[in-house]
Amino acid sequence: MITLALSKGRIFEETLPLLKAAGIQVLDDPEKTRKLILATNQPDVRVVLVRATDVPTYVQYGGADLGITGLDTLLEHGGDGLYQPLDLQIAKCRISVAVREGFDYAAAVRQGSRLSVATKYVGIAREFFATKGVHVDLIKLYGSMELAPLTGLADAIVDLVSTGNTLKANHLVEVEHIMDISSRLVVNQASLKLKQVPLRRIIDAFAGALEQA
Ligand code: PRP
């Protein structure tokens, strides 16, 4: 049995064409079922639905043989024990620093005073500001980061930006582009040895689909 870990929503939707290229069709719609293990048209392939941040953990410890996860989540996880063969070029967005409209970010950075930064991406933020030589106090949040500068919880946030609509609706502006994000295929290294043939078939089919895109 091959177990693929996916998260609901954008990653799931954008993975379907890749699965199709590998001849795999998921038999249930995750938005309509409460089931967490979804069968496919191939009796030896199943999909498990996990929280996006849990995908690398499932694959690392062998709860799934492979999974699809955003580079953001992968970098925060650290990637230990994961083979990362493909950038799938899906669920593309960026990680940026944003502040309240009118907040003088350049001056705050120039003055060398400590900047308070709220984020779900503590590892990525720490490394980014350390490289810039900016002293930061990091505040870990799990969602609704945009609220932090509006309520005085923090000067800035580090968050995903796609269309920019969420920032705009909350009167925030992007002041630094940290990195581009897309989803990556991750594979359990032991599975790759033990289930080499079926896993290679899936990896190669994904790679083929990407070349045609
Ligand atoms: C992400 C991110 C922003 C939003 C950006 O949240 O945290 O809030 O998307 O998208 P936009 O630039 O197109 O407006 P997501 O919806 O993934 O949920 P989350 O809060 O659980 O991270």
Residues whose N, C-alpha, C, O or C-beta is under 5 A from the ligand:
A	BS01	PRP	G143 S144 D159 L160 V161 S162 T163 G164 N165 T166 L167
